[in-house]
Amino acid sequence: MEERKIVDIAQAVLAENDRMAATLRADFDRLGVFCLNVMSSPGAGKTALLERTLSDLAGEVPIGVVVGDLATDNDAARLRGKGARVVQVTTDGYCHLEANMVRAALDALGLDGLRLLIVENVGNLVCPATHDLGEHARVVLFSVTEGEDKPLKYPTLFKTADLVLVTKIDLAEAVEFRRDEALEAVRGVAPQADVLEVSAKTGLGLERWYEWLRRRLQPER
């Protein structure tokens, strides 16, 4: 009986999250804001990618960023001053962002004038997969330093991805990254996802990432 109660509570929590996410998505649609949920394991390069993205697209696309982290605002501090509005959500130990956290962050950030909202989720390949944040698309980063079988070990998150970014490709040779094996794993688990290889350090592949973004931005209203 206790197990059933735990299941019921978990389902109720997710249902409430989904209701809030639907409200957020309706707000984004009404305002013409395209929302991305960016996810990865810790250290895969989310913040480095966003630093480069904000700098390169500054003046072209009005961007807001919600940064989720367990205990610090270090990542948000790195993104401030790059031409975007940035707000930090410190989860106090929660391993993922939830829709109500994003809603609270948007009260501080504001959506007026934005075309693109990027949510940098907490570094985790498990819990974020089950929580809708009202996003229009999910981007999952997969670093060459993590091992080629990462998508096979964490299939749920990859199965929800619209785009998989293979990051830190400038390190591929140094870490003896087996590219064909890794891409086969991604495509086997996530055949629905676009796949791009990028390096935030060298800029390799970033223009294809920016073009992917541009194609998905909702028209101005």
C-alpha positions in Angstrom: 0.0 0.0 0.0 2.8 2.4 0.8 4.3 1.7 -2.7 1.0 2.7 -4.3 0.9 5.9 -2.3 4.4 6.8 -3.5 3.3 6.2 -7.1 0.2 8.2 -6.7 2.1 11.2 -5.2 4.7 11.1 -8.0 1.9 11.0 -10.6 0.2 14.0 -9.0 3.4 16.0 -8.8 4.1 15.4 -12.5 0.5 16.2 -13.5 0.7 19.5 -11.7 4.1 20.2 -13.4 2.5 19.4 -16.8 -0.4 21.8 -16.1 2.1 24.6 -15.3 4.2 23.7 -18.3 1.1 24.0 -20.6 0.4 27.4 -19.2 4.0 28.5 -19.8 3.9 27.2 -23.3 0.7 29.1 -24.0 2.3 32.3 -22.7 5.4 31.7 -24.9 3.2 31.2 -28.0 1.1 34.3 -27.3 4.2 36.4 -27.0 6.1 34.8 -29.9 8.9 33.5 -27.7 10.6 30.2 -28.7 11.8 28.3 -25.6 14.6 25.8 -25.5 15.3 23.3 -22.6 19.1 22.6 -22.7 20.2 19.5 -20.8 23.3 17.4 -20.3 25.4 15.8 -17.7 27.6 18.0 -15.5 30.6 19.3 -17.4 29.4 18.6 -20.9 29.7 22.2 -21.9 26.3 23.8 -21.6 27.5 27.1 -20.2 30.5 27.3 -22.5 28.1 26.8 -25.5 25.7 29.4 -24.2 28.5 31.9 -23.6 29.6 31.7 -27.2 26.0 31.6 -28.5 25.0 34.7 -26.6 28.1 36.6 -27.7 27.7 35.6 -31.4 24.0 36.3 -31.6 24.1 39.5 -29.6 22.2 42.2 -31.5 20.6 39.7 -33.8 18.1 37.9 -31.5 16.8 39.2 -28.2 17.5 36.3 -25.8 16.7 35.5 -22.2 18.3 32.8 -20.1 17.1 30.9 -17.1 20.0 29.1 -15.4 19.4 26.2 -13.0 22.0 25.0 -10.6 22.0 23.1 -7.3 23.9 25.6 -5.1 25.7 28.5 -6.9 25.1 31.3 -9.4 28.5 30.7 -11.1 27.0 29.8 -14.5 24.7 32.8 -14.5 27.6 35.0 -13.6 29.5 33.7 -16.7 26.5 34.5 -18.9 25.8 38.0 -17.7 27.2 40.8 -19.9 26.9 38.7 -23.1 24.0 40.7 -24.4 21.1 38.6 -22.9 18.9 38.9 -19.9 19.9 36.2 -17.3 18.3 35.0 -14.1 19.5 32.3 -11.8 17.4 29.5 -10.2 19.2 27.8 -7.2 17.3 24.6 -6.6 18.7 23.9 -3.1 19.5 20.3 -3.9 16.8 19.5 -6.5 18.4 17.6 -9.4 16.3 19.3 -12.0 14.2 22.3 -12.8 10.4 22.2 -12.6 7.9 24.3 -14.4 6.9 26.3 -11.3 10.6 27.2 -10.8 10.7 28.5 -14.4 7.5 30.5 -13.8 9.0 32.1 -10.7 12.2 32.9 -12.6 10.3 34.6 -15.4 8.7 37.0 -12.9 12.2 38.3 -12.5 13.4 38.0 -16.0 10.3 39.1 -18.0 9.4 38.0 -21.5 8.6 41.3 -23.1 10.7 41.8 -26.2 12.3 38.4 -26.2 12.4 36.1 -29.2 14.3 33.2 -27.6 14.3 31.9 -24.1 16.9 29.3 -23.2 16.6 27.3 -20.0 19.9 25.8 -18.9 18.8 22.9 -16.8 20.6 21.4 -13.9 23.4 19.0 -15.0 21.7 15.6 -14.8 20.8 13.0 -17.4 17.9 11.4 -15.5 15.4 13.6 -13.7 15.2 16.5 -16.2 13.9 14.0 -18.8 10.5 13.6 -17.1 9.8 17.3 -16.4 8.2 19.5 -19.1 9.2 23.1 -18.6 6.9 24.5 -21.3 9.7 24.3 -23.9 9.2 24.0 -27.6 12.3 22.0 -28.2 14.9 20.0 -26.2 18.6 20.2 -26.8 20.8 17.5 -25.2 24.6 17.9 -25.1 26.8 14.9 -25.3 30.5 15.5 -24.8 33.3 13.5 -26.5 34.9 13.1 -23.0 31.9 11.2 -21.6 32.2 7.9 -23.5 30.6 6.8 -26.7 27.8 4.7 -25.0 26.3 7.6 -23.0 23.1 7.6 -25.0 22.7 3.9 -24.4 23.1 4.3 -20.7 20.7 7.2 -20.5 18.2 6.6 -23.3 15.1 8.4 -21.8 16.6 11.8 -22.1 18.0 11.3 -25.5 14.7 9.9 -26.7 13.1 13.3 -25.8 15.7 15.3 -27.7 15.0 17.4 -30.8 18.7 18.1 -31.2 21.8 16.3 -29.9 24.9 18.4 -29.8 28.1 16.4 -29.7 30.3 18.9 -27.8 34.1 19.5 -27.3 34.9 17.9 -30.6 38.2 19.8 -30.5 39.2 17.2 -27.8 38.1 14.2 -29.9 41.5 13.1 -31.0 43.1 13.6 -27.6 40.5 11.4 -25.8 40.4 8.9 -28.6 36.7 9.5 -29.3 35.2 6.8 -31.5 33.0 9.1 -33.5 31.2 6.4 -35.6 30.3 4.4 -32.6 29.0 7.5 -30.7 26.9 8.6 -33.6 25.5 5.1 -34.1 24.5 5.2 -30.4 22.8 8.5 -30.7 20.9 7.6 -33.9 19.9 4.2 -32.5 18.3 5.8 -29.4 17.2 9.1 -30.8 16.4 8.7 -34.5 14.0 11.7 -34.3 16.8 14.1 -33.3 19.0 16.3 -35.4 22.7 15.7 -34.6 25.4 18.4 -34.8 29.1 18.3 -33.8 30.4 21.5 -32.2 33.2 23.1 -30.3 32.5 26.2 -28.2 36.3 26.7 -27.9 37.2 26.8 -31.6 33.8 27.7 -33.0 33.7 24.6 -35.2 30.1 23.7 -36.1 28.6 26.6 -34.3 27.2 28.3 -37.4 25.1 25.1 -38.1 23.8 25.3 -34.5 22.9 29.0 -35.0 21.1 28.1 -38.3 19.2 25.4 -36.4 18.1 28.0 -33.9 17.1 30.6 -36.6 14.9 28.1 -38.4 12.9 27.5 -35.2 12.4 31.0 -34.0 8.8 32.1 -34.1 8.1 35.2 -36.2 8.0 38.5 -34.5 4.5 39.8 -33.6 
